[in-house]
Amino acid sequence: MLHDFPEFGDAWEDLAPLVAHRFHCIAPNQRGYGGSFAPANVRAYTFSNLIADMTALIGNVGPITIIGHDWGAAVAYGLAMFQPNLVKRLIVVNG
């Protein structure tokens, strides 16, 4: 569950319990949000880096169902496009 801008992972706290019976829900803080690693250099926030963050988080768990909202949808699209072996389903909200 990838949050929008300028939210953080807790943005999903109402939805996650509703789908937890079917999915193992993870709502990470993306780079620079909610107390996560926040590099000062703007170049650290490229889509390649954000997608790499999610790839590292997913690791060998995939393929997963991923939902992205707004900015999180852009990262989710990129993950599905560049790491299709990790994505079983892609859900986009306001993307």
DSSP file (Angstrom, degrees, kcal/mol; ACC not computed):
  #  RESIDUE AA STRUCTURE BP1 BP2  ACC     N-H-->O    O-->H-N    N-H-->O    O-->H-N    TCO  KAPPA ALPHA  PHI   PSI    X-CA   Y-CA   Z-CA
    1    1 A M              0   0    0      0, 0.0     2,-0.6     0, 0.0    67,-0.2   0.000 360.0 360.0 360.0 109.4    0.0    0.0    0.0
    2    2 A L  B     -a   68   0A   0     65,-3.2    67,-2.2    25,-0.1    70,-0.2  -0.862 360.0-137.3-105.2 122.4    1.8    3.1   -1.3
    3    3 A H        -     0   0    0     -2,-0.6    69,-0.4    25,-0.5     6,-0.1  -0.117  13.7-117.0 -74.4 167.6    0.7    6.4    0.1
    4    4 A D    >   -     0   0    0     67,-0.2     3,-0.6     4,-0.2    66,-0.2  -0.272  50.6 -48.7 -92.4-177.9    0.2    9.7   -1.7
    5    5 A F  T 3  S+     0   0    0      1,-0.3     3,-0.1    -2,-0.1    66,-0.1  -0.836 121.0   4.3 -95.1 133.6    2.0   13.0   -1.4
    6    6 A P  T 3  S+     0   0    0      0, 0.0    -1,-0.3     0, 0.0    -3,-0.0  -0.734 112.0  90.7-103.2  34.9    2.4   14.4    1.3
    7    7 A E    <   -     0   0    0     -3,-0.6     2,-0.3    26,-0.1    27,-0.1   0.067  58.0-143.6 -74.9-170.6    1.0   11.5    3.4
    8    8 A F    >   -     0   0    0     25,-0.1     3,-2.7    -3,-0.1    -4,-0.2  -0.857  43.2 -68.9-146.3-177.2    2.8    8.6    4.9
    9    9 A G  G >  S+     0   0    0      1,-0.3     3,-1.8    -2,-0.3    20,-0.1   0.742 120.9  69.5 -51.8 -31.4    2.1    4.9    5.5
   10   10 A D  G >  S+     0   0    0      1,-0.3     3,-2.1     2,-0.2    -1,-0.3   0.621  75.6  85.9 -65.2 -10.3   -0.5    5.6    8.2
   11   11 A A  G <  S+     0   0    0     -3,-2.7     3,-0.4     1,-0.3    -1,-0.3   0.739  88.6  52.7 -59.8 -21.0   -2.8    7.0    5.5
   12   12 A W  G <> S+     0   0    0     -3,-1.8     4,-2.9    -4,-0.2    -1,-0.3   0.323  74.3 108.6 -95.8   6.8   -3.9    3.4    5.0
   13   13 A E  T <4 S+     0   0    0     -3,-2.1    -1,-0.2     1,-0.2    -2,-0.1   0.752  81.7  45.1 -62.7 -24.7   -4.8    2.7    8.7
   14   14 A D  T  4 S+     0   0    0     -3,-0.4     4,-0.4    -4,-0.2    -1,-0.2   0.844 118.4  41.2 -83.8 -35.0   -8.5    2.6    7.9
   15   15 A L  T >> S+     0   0    0     -3,-0.2     3,-1.1    -4,-0.2     4,-1.0   0.886 101.2  68.5 -79.9 -40.4   -8.4    0.5    4.8
   16   16 A A  H >X S+     0   0    0     -4,-2.9     4,-1.0     1,-0.3     3,-0.9   0.868  98.3  50.1 -52.4 -45.9   -5.8   -2.1    5.9
   17   17 A P  H 34 S+     0   0    0      0, 0.0     4,-0.3     0, 0.0    -1,-0.3   0.814 105.7  59.0 -64.5 -26.3   -8.0   -3.8    8.6
   18   18 A L  H <4 S+     0   0    0     -3,-1.1    -2,-0.2    -4,-0.4     3,-0.1   0.754 117.1  30.5 -73.3 -23.8  -10.8   -4.1    6.1
   19   19 A V  H XX S+     0   0    0     -4,-1.0     4,-2.2    -3,-0.9     3,-1.8   0.398  90.4  98.9-112.6   0.0   -8.7   -6.2    3.7
   20   20 A A  T 3< S+     0   0    0     -4,-1.0    -2,-0.1     1,-0.3    -1,-0.1   0.730  73.3  66.6 -63.9 -22.3   -6.4   -7.9    6.2
   21   21 A H  T 34 S+     0   0    0     -4,-0.3    -1,-0.3     1,-0.2    -2,-0.1   0.730 117.2  25.8 -69.1 -19.6   -8.6  -11.1    6.1
   22   22 A R  T <4 S+     0   0    0     -3,-1.8     2,-0.3     1,-0.2    -2,-0.2   0.656 125.3  39.3-114.2 -25.1   -7.4  -11.6    2.5
   23   23 A F  S  < S-     0   0    0     -4,-2.2     2,-0.8    -7,-0.2    -1,-0.2  -0.948  70.7-125.2-131.3 147.3   -4.1   -9.8    2.3
   24   24 A H        -     0   0    0     -2,-0.3     2,-0.4    -3,-0.1    -4,-0.1  -0.846  44.0-145.9 -84.7 110.3   -1.0   -9.4    4.4
   25   25 A C        +     0   0    0     -2,-0.8     2,-0.4    -9,-0.1    -5,-0.0  -0.666  25.5 176.3 -93.2 131.2   -0.9   -5.6    4.4
   26   26 A I        -     0   0    0     -2,-0.4    -2,-0.0     2,-0.0     0, 0.0  -0.998   4.8-178.2-128.3 126.7    2.3   -3.5    4.5
   27   27 A A        -     0   0    0     -2,-0.4   -25,-0.1   -25,-0.1   -15,-0.1  -0.737  17.0-171.0-125.4  81.2    2.1    0.3    4.3
   28   28 A P        -     0   0    0      0, 0.0     2,-0.6     0, 0.0   -25,-0.5  -0.298  28.9-113.2 -73.7 154.9    5.6    1.6    4.3
   29   29 A N        -     0   0    0    -21,-0.1     3,-0.1     5,-0.1   -21,-0.1  -0.790  39.2-130.2 -79.5 122.2    6.7    5.2    4.6
   30   30 A Q    >   -     0   0    0     -2,-0.6     3,-2.4     1,-0.2     6,-0.3  -0.307  47.1 -59.4 -70.8 162.4    8.2    6.0    1.2
   31   31 A R  T 3  S+     0   0    0      1,-0.3     7,-0.2    19,-0.1    -1,-0.2  -0.114 126.2  10.7 -46.2 122.1   11.6    7.7    1.1
   32   32 A G  T 3  S+     0   0    0      5,-1.7     2,-0.3     1,-0.3    -1,-0.3   0.438 107.0 102.7  89.8   0.5   11.5   11.0    2.9
   33   33 A Y  S X  S+     0   0    0     -3,-2.4     3,-1.8     4,-0.2    -1,-0.3  -0.875  78.2   4.1-119.1 149.5    8.1   10.6    4.6
   34   34 A G  T 3  S-     0   0    0     -2,-0.3    -1,-0.2     1,-0.3    -5,-0.1   0.798 130.8 -48.5  56.1  36.2    6.9    9.7    8.1
   35   35 A G  T 3  S+     0   0    0      1,-0.2    -1,-0.3    -3,-0.2     3,-0.1   0.575 102.9 137.4  82.7   8.5   10.4    9.5    9.6
   36   36 A S  S <  S-     0   0    0     -3,-1.8    -1,-0.2    -6,-0.3    -6,-0.1  -0.239  71.3 -57.9 -78.6 175.0   11.9    7.4    6.9
   37   37 A F        -     0   0    0      1,-0.1    -5,-1.7    -5,-0.0    -4,-0.2  -0.332  58.6-171.1 -52.7 125.1   15.3    7.9    5.4
   38   38 A A        -     0   0    0     -7,-0.2    -1,-0.1    -6,-0.1    -7,-0.0  -0.757   6.5-158.2-129.9  84.7   15.3   11.4    3.9
   39   39 A P        -     0   0    0      0, 0.0     5,-0.0     0, 0.0     6,-0.0  -0.293  14.7-139.7 -60.7 145.8   18.3   12.3    1.8
   40   40 A A  S    S+     0   0    0      3,-0.0     2,-0.5     4,-0.0     3,-0.0   0.806  81.2  85.5 -76.1 -30.2   19.0   16.0    1.4
   41   41 A N  S >  S-     0   0    0      1,-0.2     3,-2.1     2,-0.0     4,-0.2  -0.616  72.8-146.2 -78.9 122.9   19.9   15.7   -2.3
   42   42 A V  G >  S+     0   0    0     -2,-0.5     3,-1.9     1,-0.3    -1,-0.2   0.756  94.3  72.1 -59.9 -25.3   16.8   15.9   -4.5
   43   43 A R  G >  S+     0   0    0      1,-0.3     3,-0.8     2,-0.1    -1,-0.3   0.678  83.1  70.3 -65.8 -15.6   18.5   13.4   -6.9
   44   44 A A  G <  S+     0   0    0     -3,-2.1    -1,-0.3     1,-0.2    -2,-0.2   0.597  88.5  66.4 -74.7  -9.7   17.9   10.7   -4.3
   45   45 A Y  G <   +     0   0    0     -3,-1.9    -1,-0.2    -4,-0.2    -2,-0.1   0.022  69.1 134.9-103.8  27.0   14.2   10.8   -5.1
   46   46 A T    <>  -     0   0    0     -3,-0.8     4,-2.4     1,-0.1     5,-0.2  -0.320  69.2-112.9 -68.9 158.0   14.2    9.6   -8.7
   47   47 A F  H  > S+     0   0    0      1,-0.2     4,-3.0     2,-0.2     5,-0.3   0.877 118.2  59.7 -59.8 -36.0   11.6    7.0   -9.7
   48   48 A S  H  > S+     0   0    0      1,-0.2     4,-2.1     2,-0.2    -1,-0.2   0.920 108.5  43.6 -58.2 -43.2   14.4    4.5  -10.1
   49   49 A N  H  > S+     0   0    0      2,-0.2     4,-2.2    -3,-0.2    -2,-0.2   0.900 114.0  49.4 -69.6 -40.5   15.4    5.0   -6.5
   50   50 A L  H  X S+     0   0    0     -4,-2.4     4,-1.8     2,-0.2    -2,-0.2   0.900 113.0  47.2 -66.4 -39.6   11.8    4.8   -5.2
   51   51 A I  H  X S+     0   0    0     -4,-3.0     4,-2.6     1,-0.2    -1,-0.2   0.895 110.2  53.4 -66.3 -40.0   11.1    1.7   -7.2
   52   52 A A  H  X S+     0   0    0     -4,-2.1     4,-2.5    -5,-0.3    -2,-0.2   0.878 105.3  55.0 -62.6 -37.3   14.4    0.2   -5.9
   53   53 A D  H  X S+     0   0    0     -4,-2.2     4,-2.0     1,-0.2    -1,-0.2   0.940 111.7  43.0 -59.1 -46.9   13.2    0.9   -2.4
   54   54 A M  H  X S+     0   0    0     -4,-1.8     4,-2.7     2,-0.2     5,-0.2   0.869 111.4  54.7 -69.9 -36.0   10.0   -1.0   -3.0
   55   55 A T  H  X S+     0   0    0     -4,-2.6     4,-2.5     1,-0.2    -1,-0.2   0.921 110.1  47.1 -60.9 -43.9   11.9   -3.8   -4.8
   56   56 A A  H  < S+     0   0    0     -4,-2.5    -2,-0.2     2,-0.2    -1,-0.2   0.879 112.3  50.3 -65.5 -37.8   14.2   -4.2   -1.8
   57   57 A L  H  < S+     0   0    0     -4,-2.0    -2,-0.2    -5,-0.2    -1,-0.2   0.923 113.6  43.8 -66.6 -44.2   11.2   -4.2    0.6
   58   58 A I  H >< S+     0   0    0     -4,-2.7     3,-2.4     1,-0.2     4,-0.2   0.898  83.7 156.3 -69.0 -40.3    9.3   -6.9   -1.4
   59   59 A G  T 3< S-     0   0    0     -4,-2.5     3,-0.4     1,-0.3    -1,-0.2  -0.257  73.2 -16.5  55.2-126.0   12.4   -9.0   -1.8
   60   60 A N  T 3  S+     0   0    0      1,-0.2    -1,-0.3    -3,-0.1    -2,-0.1   0.201 116.2  91.2 -96.9  14.7   11.5  -12.6   -2.4
   61   61 A V  S <  S+     0   0    0     -3,-2.4    -1,-0.2    -4,-0.1    -2,-0.1   0.853  74.4 141.1 -77.0 -35.5    7.9  -12.3   -1.2
   62   62 A G        +     0   0    0     -3,-0.4    24,-0.1    -4,-0.2    25,-0.1   0.221  26.8  76.2 -54.0 172.9    6.3  -11.5   -4.6
   63   63 A P  S    S+     0   0    0      0, 0.0    24,-0.3     0, 0.0     2,-0.2   0.491  73.1 172.9 -77.3 150.0    4.4  -11.5   -6.6
   64   64 A I  E     - b   0  87A   0     22,-2.9    24,-3.6    -2,-0.1    25,-1.5  -0.721  39.6-115.4-119.8 165.4    2.2   -9.2   -4.7
   65   65 A T  E     - b   0  89A   0     -2,-0.2     2,-0.4    23,-0.2    25,-0.2  -0.926  40.4-167.1 -95.4 125.6   -1.0   -7.2   -5.0
   66   66 A I  E     - b   0  90A   0     23,-2.6    25,-3.0    -2,-0.6     2,-0.4  -0.950  12.8-166.0-121.5 136.9    0.0   -3.5   -4.8
   67   67 A I  E     - b   0  91A   0     -2,-0.4   -65,-3.2    23,-0.2     2,-0.4  -0.979   9.4-174.1-119.8 132.9   -2.2   -0.5   -4.3
   68   68 A G  E     -ab   2  92A   0     23,-2.4    25,-2.7    -2,-0.4     2,-0.5  -0.985  10.0-157.3-130.0 138.8   -0.9    3.0   -4.9
   69   69 A H  E >   - b   0  93A   0    -67,-2.2     3,-2.3    -2,-0.4    25,-0.2  -0.961  59.7 -48.7-116.4 126.8   -2.6    6.4   -4.4
   70   70 A D  T >> S+     0   0    0     23,-2.3     4,-1.3    -2,-0.5     3,-0.6  -0.304 138.0  11.9  56.5-115.1   -1.5    9.5   -6.2
   71   71 A W  H 3> S+     0   0    0      1,-0.3     4,-1.5     2,-0.2    -1,-0.3   0.875 131.7  55.8 -59.9 -37.8    2.3    9.7   -5.9
   72   72 A G  H <> S+     0   0    0     -3,-2.3     4,-2.4   -69,-0.4    -1,-0.3   0.812 100.8  59.1 -64.1 -29.4    2.3    6.1   -4.6
   73   73 A A  H <> S+     0   0    0     -3,-0.6     4,-3.0    20,-0.2    -1,-0.2   0.887 101.7  53.6 -66.2 -38.2    0.4    5.1   -7.8
   74   74 A A  H  X S+     0   0    0     -4,-1.3     4,-2.1     2,-0.2    -1,-0.2   0.912 111.4  45.2 -62.5 -41.7    3.3    6.4   -9.9
   75   75 A V  H  X S+     0   0    0     -4,-1.5     4,-2.5     2,-0.2    -2,-0.2   0.902 112.7  51.3 -67.4 -40.7    5.7    4.3   -7.9
   76   76 A A  H  X S+     0   0    0     -4,-2.4     4,-2.5     2,-0.2    -2,-0.2   0.908 108.9  50.9 -63.5 -42.2    3.4    1.3   -8.2
   77   77 A Y  H  X S+     0   0    0     -4,-3.0     4,-2.4     1,-0.2    -1,-0.2   0.940 111.4  48.5 -57.5 -47.1    3.1    1.8  -12.0
   78   78 A G  H  X S+     0   0    0     -4,-2.1     4,-3.1     1,-0.2     5,-0.4   0.891 109.9  51.2 -61.6 -40.6    6.9    1.8  -12.2
   79   79 A L  H  X S+     0   0    0     -4,-2.5     4,-2.2     1,-0.2     7,-0.3   0.928 112.2  46.5 -62.4 -44.7    7.2   -1.3  -10.1
   80   80 A A  H  < S+     0   0    0     -4,-2.5    -2,-0.2     1,-0.2    -1,-0.2   0.861 117.5  44.1 -65.5 -35.3    4.7   -3.1  -12.3
   81   81 A M  H  < S+     0   0    0     -4,-2.4    -2,-0.2    -5,-0.2    -1,-0.2   0.913 125.5  28.5 -76.3 -43.7    6.5   -1.9  -15.4
   82   82 A F  H  < S+     0   0    0     -4,-3.1    -3,-0.2     1,-0.2    -2,-0.2   0.634 132.2  32.4 -98.2 -15.0   10.1   -2.5  -14.4
   83   83 A Q    ><  +     0   0    0     -4,-2.2     3,-2.5    -5,-0.4     4,-0.5  -0.387  66.9 156.4-133.2  56.1    9.7   -5.4  -12.0
   84   84 A P  G >   +     0   0    0      0, 0.0     3,-0.8     0, 0.0    -1,-0.1   0.742  68.6  67.5 -60.5 -23.5    6.7   -7.3  -13.4
   85   85 A N  G 3  S+     0   0    0      1,-0.2    -5,-0.1    -3,-0.1     3,-0.0   0.670 100.7  50.6 -68.4 -15.1    7.8  -10.5  -11.7
   86   86 A L  G <  S+     0   0    0     -3,-2.5   -22,-2.9    -7,-0.3     2,-0.6   0.576  99.6  73.4 -96.0 -11.8    7.0   -8.9   -8.3
   87   87 A V  E <   +b   64   0A   0     -3,-0.8   -22,-0.2    -4,-0.5     3,-0.1  -0.911  39.3 165.6-116.9 119.5    3.5   -7.7   -9.2
   88   88 A K  E    S+     0   0A   0    -24,-3.6     2,-0.3    -2,-0.6   -23,-0.2   0.844  78.9  11.0 -90.1 -44.4    0.5  -10.0   -9.4
   89   89 A R  E     -b   65   0A   0    -25,-1.5   -23,-2.6     2,-0.0     2,-0.5  -0.990  63.9-154.7-137.4 144.5   -2.1   -7.2   -9.3
   90   90 A L  E     -b   66   0A   0     -2,-0.3     2,-0.5   -25,-0.2   -23,-0.2  -0.984   9.7-174.2-121.7 123.3   -1.9   -3.4   -9.6
   91   91 A I  E     -b   67   0A   0    -25,-3.0   -23,-2.4    -2,-0.5     2,-0.4  -0.977   7.2-166.9-118.1 127.8   -4.6   -1.2   -8.0
   92   92 A V  E     -b   68   0A   0     -2,-0.5     2,-0.5   -25,-0.2   -23,-0.2  -0.953   8.5-170.4-121.3 132.6   -4.4    2.5   -8.7
   93   93 A V  E    S-b   69   0A   0    -25,-2.7   -23,-2.3    -2,-0.4   -20,-0.2  -0.986  78.3 -17.6-121.0 121.8   -6.3    5.2   -6.9
   94   94 A N              0   0    0     -2,-0.5    -1,-0.2   -25,-0.2   -21,-0.2   0.917 360.0 360.0  50.5  50.2   -6.2    8.8   -8.3
   95   95 A G              0   0    0    -26,-0.1    -1,-0.1   -22,-0.1   -26,-0.1   0.433 360.0 360.0-108.5 360.0   -3.1    7.9  -10.4
